[in-house]
Amino acid sequence: MPKFVDLTGQRFGCLTVLSLGEVLASPGTRSARRMWQCQCDCGNLTEVCANNLRSGNTKSCGCMRNQPARSAKRLDLTGQRFGHLTALRLSDRRTTPRLWTCRCDCGTVLDVWANNLCSGISQSCGCMRRGKPIRRPRRAGYGSKMRKQRQEALVHNSYKK
């Protein structure tokens, strides 16, 4: 059996370890689980297995389930510019991933996925494509020589008919 480690007084997430609880024996094996009496930040008392505390599997009495898990990781893009788009606010539409309401320099207001804004995929409402084409990096094999060959093939195929 591994060496006993006293967890009294230590914090694991929202739980503070108060004392050693029951030692539960697993049926059919010689191993035992040490349970610890813990108090959550919300005030509830709960018993938690030592392995779950140390591994991070248990961080609260269960009161954290009601809170959004990723709220701390959510980015605030309000006021930031992404090309010709300015992020105004989170969209009213509830979707995952999150949509942001943005205003383009031309005045159009539209909803854009947050990951498309951050990665640079969305930089305008589409007005730049209509007025002045956005230069995109060329893919391998599509240089001027290949373009000329494709144009010649199109012209050749149109005369065949």
Stockholm file with secondary structure:
# STOCKHOLM 1.0

chainA/1-161         MPKFVDLTGQRFGCLTVLSLGEVLASPGTRSARRMWQCQCDCGNLTEVCANNLRSGNTKSCGCMRNQPARSAKRLDLTGQRFGHLTALRLSDRRTTPRLWTCRCDCGTVLDVWANNLCSGISQSCGCMRRGKPIRRPRRAGYGSKMRKQRQEALVHNSYKK
#=GR chainA/1-161 SS CCCCCCCTTCEETTEEEEEEEEEEECTTSSCEEEEEEEEETTSCEEEEEHHHHHHTSCCSSSGGGGSCTTTTTCCCCTTCEETTEEEEEECSSCCSSCEEEEEETTSCEEEEEHHHHHHTSCCSSSHHHHHSCCCCCCCTTCSHHHHHHHHHHHHHHHHHC
#=GC SS_cons         CCCCCCCTTCEETTEEEEEEEEEEECTTSSCEEEEEEEEETTSCEEEEEHHHHHHTSCCSSSGGGGSCTTTTTCCCCTTCEETTEEEEEECSSCCSSCEEEEEETTSCEEEEEHHHHHHTSCCSSSHHHHHSCCCCCCCTTCSHHHHHHHHHHHHHHHHHC
//
